[in-house]
Amino acid sequence: MVGADCYTWGEWQIWRMVGKEALKQYIDAQELIRETENAIQKLERQKTQVIADVVRGSSECFPYQQRTYHVEGVESGKELRLRLRRELLERQQAQAEELELEVITWMLTLPPRMQRIIRLHVFEGLSWEQTAARLGRRATGDSVRQEYNRFMETGTG
């Protein structure tokens, strides 16, 4: 079976291999997206942190009287570093989202049963037994696991 409308058999095999490799990285990409979003939020909180201190000094003119001054501001250079870090995190997040789209696109080329197995086991994190129960048709956890492993090794279900 040739997958999409205009692929040659060789292109189709390459596309399937790319998709399988992307699938292996999918869970890490999902976690990376979440971690990056959290890191960006943390950066935003740091950006609004103001450093405050109290210092003592006197006026320049006579009579020299000691006074207390309240000083506050943002650490010098910190805002630039935070902006650069945010740009790097956003780039990292975009790469992870591209991988996610690649996996979703690849999955559209798979037989419906394999799409379901991957969605239930890999994306939703169900055990093999739970996946088999959701698939129905007297599937067992072992048979579904073997079907998935065979597909990942050879590209056939």
C-alpha positions in Angstrom: 0.0 0.0 0.0 1.4 3.4 -0.9 0.5 6.0 1.7 -0.4 9.4 0.4 -1.5 10.4 -3.0 1.8 11.1 -4.8 4.5 9.1 -2.9 6.6 6.6 -4.6 7.2 3.4 -2.7 10.7 4.5 -1.7 9.5 7.9 -0.5 6.7 6.2 1.4 9.2 4.0 3.2 11.4 7.0 4.1 8.3 8.9 5.3 7.3 5.9 7.5 10.8 5.7 9.0 10.9 9.5 9.7 7.4 9.2 11.3 8.5 6.3 13.5 11.6 8.1 14.7 9.5 11.2 15.4 7.0 9.0 17.3 9.8 7.8 19.6 10.6 11.4 20.4 7.0 12.5 20.7 6.6 12.0 24.5 9.8 13.9 25.2 8.6 16.7 22.9 5.3 16.9 24.8 7.2 17.1 28.1 9.6 19.7 26.6 6.6 21.9 25.5 5.2 21.8 29.1 8.6 22.4 30.7 9.3 25.3 28.3 6.0 26.9 29.0 6.7 26.7 32.8 10.2 28.1 32.3 8.8 31.1 30.3 6.3 31.8 33.0 9.1 31.6 35.6 11.1 34.1 33.5 8.1 36.5 33.4 7.9 36.4 37.2 11.6 37.1 37.5 11.3 40.0 35.1 8.9 41.7 37.5 11.0 41.2 40.6 12.3 44.5 41.9 15.4 44.6 44.1 15.0 47.0 47.0 17.4 48.2 49.7 17.7 50.8 52.3 20.9 52.9 52.5 22.0 55.7 54.8 23.6 58.9 53.7 23.7 62.6 54.3 22.9 65.7 52.2 25.6 67.4 50.3 25.2 70.7 52.0 25.7 71.9 55.5 24.2 70.9 57.9 25.1 67.4 57.2 22.3 65.3 58.5 22.1 61.5 58.2 19.1 60.3 56.2 17.7 56.9 55.2 17.0 56.4 51.5 14.9 53.7 50.0 16.4 52.5 46.7 14.7 50.0 44.2 15.2 48.9 40.7 15.9 46.0 38.4 19.3 44.3 38.3 21.4 45.8 35.5 21.5 43.6 32.4 19.0 41.2 33.8 16.2 42.2 31.6 18.3 41.7 28.4 19.4 38.2 29.7 15.8 37.3 30.4 14.7 38.4 27.0 17.4 36.4 25.3 16.6 33.3 27.4 12.9 33.7 26.5 13.7 33.8 22.8 15.7 30.6 23.1 12.9 28.9 25.0 10.4 30.0 22.4 12.6 28.6 19.7 12.9 25.3 21.6 9.1 25.2 22.1 8.6 25.8 18.3 10.8 22.9 17.4 8.9 20.6 19.8 5.6 21.7 18.3 7.0 21.0 14.8 7.8 17.5 15.8 4.3 17.1 17.3 2.8 18.2 13.9 5.1 15.8 12.1 3.9 12.9 14.2 0.2 13.8 13.8 0.7 14.1 10.0 2.5 10.8 9.8 -0.2 9.1 11.8 -2.8 10.1 9.2 -1.0 7.8 6.8 -1.3 4.7 9.1 -4.0 2.1 9.1 -6.8 3.1 11.5 -6.1 0.2 13.9 -2.4 1.3 14.3 -3.6 4.9 14.7 -5.8 3.8 17.6 -3.0 1.7 19.2 -0.6 4.6 19.1 -3.1 7.1 20.3 -4.2 5.0 23.2 -0.8 3.6 24.3 1.7 6.3 23.4 -0.4 9.5 23.6 -2.8 8.6 26.4 -0.4 6.4 28.2 -2.7 3.4 28.7 -1.1 0.0 29.5 -1.2 -2.7 26.8 -4.1 -4.4 28.6 -6.1 -1.2 28.8 -5.3 -0.5 25.1 -6.5 -4.0 24.2 -9.7 -3.5 26.2 -10.4 -0.3 24.3 -9.7 -1.9 21.0 -12.1 -4.7 21.7 -12.4 -7.7 19.3 -10.9 -10.1 21.8 -7.5 -8.3 21.7 -5.1 -9.1 24.5 -2.4 -6.9 25.9 0.3 -9.2 24.5 -1.2 -9.3 21.1 -1.5 -5.6 20.9 2.0 -5.1 22.1 3.3 -7.6 19.5 1.4 -5.9 16.8 2.8 -2.5 17.8 6.4 -3.8 18.1 6.1 -5.6 14.7 4.9 -2.3 13.1 7.7 -0.3 14.7 10.3 -2.8 13.4 9.0 -3.6 10.0 6.3 -1.0 9.2 3.6 -3.7 8.9 0.8 -4.4 11.4 
